[in-house]
Amino acid sequence: MQLRYIMLSPLDPPINDVVGLILDVSPDSLNDNSRAGEVELWDSMTQIILINVLETTYGVKFTTRELDRMGSIGEMRSIIEAKLAR
């Protein structure tokens, strides 16, 4: 299962691991459609913490426009992968 995930996404560590750690949930319980308000503990304050941790973990900085688009894990993954590909 992990091998399949690595082939789908170059992010290391996998974004589900990072989000799961912050939200104190199993990474396996998260998917690309997981979003704030649907996962317990994922509120606006946690979103700010999560954004900071993602920037630090992957060495990126998000624009305001990108932050506005980050409604789900899948959108976060897409934005981070695009930034890392540059």
Contacts in CASP RR format, 6 or more apart in sequence:
PFRMAT RR
TARGET T0000
AUTHOR 0000-0000-0000
METHOD contacts of the structure
MODEL  1
MQLRYIMLSPLDPPINDVVGLILDVSPDSLNDNSRAGEVELWDSMTQIIL
INVLETTYGVKFTTRELDRMGSIGEMRSIIEAKLAR
5 14 0 8 1.000
5 16 0 8 1.000
6 14 0 8 1.000
9 15 0 8 1.000
9 77 0 8 1.000
9 81 0 8 1.000
10 81 0 8 1.000
10 84 0 8 1.000
11 58 0 8 1.000
11 77 0 8 1.000
11 80 0 8 1.000
11 81 0 8 1.000
11 84 0 8 1.000
13 57 0 8 1.000
14 27 0 8 1.000
15 54 0 8 1.000
15 73 0 8 1.000
15 74 0 8 1.000
15 76 0 8 1.000
15 77 0 8 1.000
15 80 0 8 1.000
16 27 0 8 1.000
16 28 0 8 1.000
16 30 0 8 1.000
16 31 0 8 1.000
16 73 0 8 1.000
17 27 0 8 1.000
18 50 0 8 1.000
18 53 0 8 1.000
18 54 0 8 1.000
18 57 0 8 1.000
19 27 0 8 1.000
19 30 0 8 1.000
19 34 0 8 1.000
19 50 0 8 1.000
19 73 0 8 1.000
19 76 0 8 1.000
20 26 0 8 1.000
20 27 0 8 1.000
20 30 0 8 1.000
22 46 0 8 1.000
22 49 0 8 1.000
22 50 0 8 1.000
22 53 0 8 1.000
23 30 0 8 1.000
23 39 0 8 1.000
23 40 0 8 1.000
23 41 0 8 1.000
23 42 0 8 1.000
23 46 0 8 1.000
23 50 0 8 1.000
24 41 0 8 1.000
25 39 0 8 1.000
25 40 0 8 1.000
25 41 0 8 1.000
30 39 0 8 1.000
30 73 0 8 1.000
31 73 0 8 1.000
32 72 0 8 1.000
32 73 0 8 1.000
32 74 0 8 1.000
32 77 0 8 1.000
33 72 0 8 1.000
33 73 0 8 1.000
33 74 0 8 1.000
34 72 0 8 1.000
34 73 0 8 1.000
35 42 0 8 1.000
35 71 0 8 1.000
35 72 0 8 1.000
35 73 0 8 1.000
36 42 0 8 1.000
36 43 0 8 1.000
36 44 0 8 1.000
36 46 0 8 1.000
36 47 0 8 1.000
36 71 0 8 1.000
37 43 0 8 1.000
42 50 0 8 1.000
51 62 0 8 1.000
51 67 0 8 1.000
51 70 0 8 1.000
54 60 0 8 1.000
54 62 0 8 1.000
54 76 0 8 1.000
54 80 0 8 1.000
55 61 0 8 1.000
55 62 0 8 1.000
58 80 0 8 1.000
58 83 0 8 1.000
58 84 0 8 1.000
60 80 0 8 1.000
60 83 0 8 1.000
60 84 0 8 1.000
62 70 0 8 1.000
62 79 0 8 1.000
66 79 0 8 1.000
69 75 0 8 1.000
69 79 0 8 1.000
70 76 0 8 1.000
70 79 0 8 1.000
END
